[in-house]
Amino acid sequence: MTTSRANIRAIAEDLYVWLPPKRGWGLANCGLLTSSTTAAWIDAPYDPSLAGEFLTESRARLAPGVGIDRVIATHANGDHLWGAVVLPDAEVIATREAMEHIHYEPTPQQQHALIAGGDPASPLGWYLARHFGGFDWSETGPVHPTLMFRGELELKVGDHPVHVIGLPPAHTEGDLIVHLPRQNAVFAGDVIFGSTADFPGDHPVHWAGPLQNVIDACGQVLATGAEIVVPGHGPVLDRAGVQEHIAHLAHVQERAHALHAAGVPALDAARTVIAEQRHPELGLPERLVVTIAAEYRHLDGSEQPGIIDVMSQVATVAAELEAARFPVQRNREAGPDRLTV
């Protein structure tokens, strides 16, 4: 990956957000809360290279002698947790339930080996190389929380109160949100994927669900009264942006329930919703495979498949979408007389 992959900016008193410049798998937002005596990260980037970049930017904003003593992980996806390896002495805070997702995902080195050893001729190998091949976990060991809690946790970073709120299963098992009342801000993790007209984001992806829990979690974000909402990915939102996201989730929920009631298999239901193109501006539509399959499991009581099986289905649908796009592009490049679509 190239340098200068993200930018950091102040969004409130002693509060900074680190925003990747583009959308895509693994490019998560992170926060820095500073004080005269200590500082904390809210989430950590995906690999040591990105995390080192964020650490350099963070240290430039700290008072002399102040270190980053805590990392609050909004959930256990690697793109919000694994970069904590660059802060080996920091306390890593997560919900107890987050351990369920840590056990579900590959370790960093397992994921690195899976991508490096994948068959580029297969949909899964092609997809993993395209979307994850630029990250490097070859020397990254497992990252585990050192302080786990259930329910809610009250902290302070210097004089700044930090209210950490655990959630029922939503994006993953063990999600939390971080409310900073003095800054009038909430870090929502991946219960919210940000998108605006100026910076369209990606389709949400939810591993646990049900979607009603995700919608309810968005409601808890609004219930804090905060005016600044930092999603797990995409641009910073205001309250209206959260409401728009809730409407999007409710639409996916309604379509999943209708297609399930009609007897449409989960994978075909995802293909159907993708083809409807309700939000063509959003990237990675194949992620609807994950979200709709999770919703189906709550409707019919089926078991969660392994992550390789899930990502294989995602890759298959992505390959189908790619194959459907490129013939059109090639025909257009050949000239209007040869346009056959």
Beta strands, then each sheet from edge to edge (+ up, - down):
strand 1: 7-12
strand 2: 15-19
strand 3: 30-34
strand 4: 39-42
strand 5: 68-72
strand 6: 91-95
strand 7: 147-149
strand 8: 152-157
strand 9: 160-166
strand 10: 176-180
strand 11: 185-193
strand 12: 228-233
sheet 1: 1+ 2- 3+ 4- 5- 6- 7-
sheet 2: 8+ 9- 10+ 11- 12-
end
